[in-house]
Amino acid sequence: MKILLRLASYLLHPLWMPFAGSLFYFIFTPRFFPREIIEAKLLAIAIITIFIPIVFYFLLKNLGKAGTIFLDEVGERKWPLFFFILLTAMVLNQVLNIYNYPALFYYFAGILISSIIAYILSWFKIKVSLHMVGISGLLMFVIGFCVYFHLYFIYSISFLIIATGLSASSRLYYKAHTKWELFLGLITGLAPQAIMFGLWFTEYRMSNLFSG
């Protein structure tokens, strides 16, 4: 069990969640995209949201500004979160657009809002669980995606619910967060994605209304 919880801390790290959502989108979206486009978008997203943040983390670690990759101290989170906000904005501005990739665009818009909330809270010395922010945001995105496209991915949603519980258990087991911080992270991840899904669905209904 200890090994499973340790693996969950790394495999369910929030850094993987933007790419995981993007991969899910391009695999299961009913829309057709050329393979070259998919590969280019996924590579760009991986570089911006995974590789660049990892390099930035090691830079901060060498400067003595960060400890572990989990950023256990609330004071360590300010620069990484601010930098990640800029990178997420770059994805929205340079990699995706709302017309060709609406679902993915709104997903990253939700990630941006969650990151801003976590960043603001860090200035008040409130440490939310970034693991919960990431996995709960992905869970809400997949649920919204399935509702929008009338897909029944029960196993995928069930897996993400279990993963959310496993992630919370691992953070509690290693005493990285309190129950309150986990709950706050859950809400910080879920709420922006739910709001973005509402905007996406409303826009879809309005466009159909005017086109009809």
N, C-alpha and C positions, 0 to 999 in steps of 0.2 A: 504493500500500500504506500509506503514511504517513497519508493521508486516512482510509482504512478503519479503521486502528487508532485514530485520533483520534475518529472517529465511534463506535467501539465503546466508548471510555471514557465517552462521554456517554449513548449509547443503552442501554448495559448497566449503567448506574449502579445501585447497590443500592437507591436510593430508589424506582425504578420496580417492583421485583420483587414487593412485596406486592400492588400493584394488578394487575400482570400475572397473578399467580396467581389473584386473585379474578375477573378477567375471563375467564380460561380456565375456571374452575369454572362460572360462570353460563352460559357459552356451551355447554359440552359436558356438563354434568351431566344424567343421564337423568331427574332429578326435575324436576317442573314448579314454576315460581315465577311469579307474576303479574309482568308487565312493570314495574309501579309499584314492587314490592318490589325487583326487581333494580336498577332505576335508583337507588332510595333507598340501597340498601346500597353500590353502587359509588361513589356520590357521597360518602357518609359516609367510606368507606375512602380515597378520593382526598384528601379534605380533611384527614383525620387523619394519613395516612402520607406525603403528598406536599406539600401546600400549607403546612401548619403547620410541618413541618421546614424547608422552604425559608425561611419567614419567620424562624424561629429561627436559621438559619444566617446570614442577613444581619444579624440583631441581634448575633450573636457577632462577625461580621466588622467591624461598625462599632465594636464594643468592643475590637477588636484581639485577640480570643481565637481567631480562625480565619483561615486563609489562603484557599486555593482550595476549591471545592466537593468536592474529593477528599480533603480533610483529610489532607494528606501527612505531617504530623508527628503522632507518636503522642500527644503531650500535648494536641493539639487535639481528640482524639476523645472525651475523657471526658464532657464536658457533652452533646454531640450524641447519643452512645450512651445516656447515662442518660435523656435526654429522650425518645429513641425507644423505650426500654423502657417508659416510662410511657404513651406513645401506643399502643404495641402492646397493653399491658394494657387500655387504654381500649377498643380495638376488641373484644377478647375479652369484656369486661364489658358493654359498651353496645351494640355493633353486631351481634355474632354470638352464637349460643348453640349448645351441643353437640348439641341435639336436632334442630333444623331445618337446621343447616349443619355437620354433623359433619366433613366433609372440609376445609372452609375453616377451621373452628375449630382442627382439629389442625395445619393449615398455619401459622396464626398462632401457635399454641403453640410450634411448632418455630422460627419466626422469633424469638419471645420468648427462647427458650433460647439460640439463636445469638447474639442481641444481648447477653445477659447474659454469655456466655462471652467475647465480644469486649471487652466493658466491663471485665471482671475482668482480662483479659490486658493491657489498656491501662495498668492500675495497676502492672503489672510491666514496663512499657515494652516489651511485645511487640506488634508491629504486624501484625495479620492483614490479609489482603486482603479488604476489605469487598465489592469487586466479586465475588470468588470466593464469598464467603459467600452473596451474594444470588442469583447465577445458578445455583450448584450446589444451593441450597435449592429453587429453582424447578424445576430439573431433577428432583430426587428427588421432589418433590410430583407432578409430571406423571407420572412413572413409576409411583408408588404409586396415583395416580388411575386410570391405565389398567389396572393389575393388578386393582384392586378392582372396577371396573365392566366388566372384560373387554373393553376397547376397544383397538384396534390403531392408535394414532396414531404410526406409525413415523416419518413425516416430521417431526412436531412434536418428537419425542424427538431425532431426528437433528439437527434445527436447533438445539436447545438444547445438544447436545453440541458442535456446531461453535461456537456462541456462547460456550460455556465456554472452549474453546480460544482463541478470538479475544480474549476478555476477558483471559485470562492473558497472551497474547502482547502485548497493548497495554500492560499494566502492566509487563511486562519491558522492552519497547521504550523506554518513557519512564522507566525506572529508578525506578518508584514502589515496587516491591517486589522482594525476593529470591525465589528459587525456593522457599525454605523458608516464607516468608510466604504465598506463593500456595498451597502445599500445606496449610498450617495453615488458611487460609481455606476451602479446598475441604472439608476434614474438618469444620470448624466449621459449614459450611452443610449438608453431606450427613447427618452423623450424627444431629442432632436430628430432621430430617425422617424419617429411617429409623426412629428410635425411635417417633415419633408415629404413623407408618404402622402399626407393629407393634401399638401400643395400639389404634388404630382398628380394625384387622382382628381383633384378639382380642376386642374389645368386640362386634363384629358377630357373630362366631362364638358367643360366649357368649349373646347375646340370642336367636339362632336356636335354640340348644340348649335354653334354658329355655322359649321360646315353643312349641317342638315337643314 
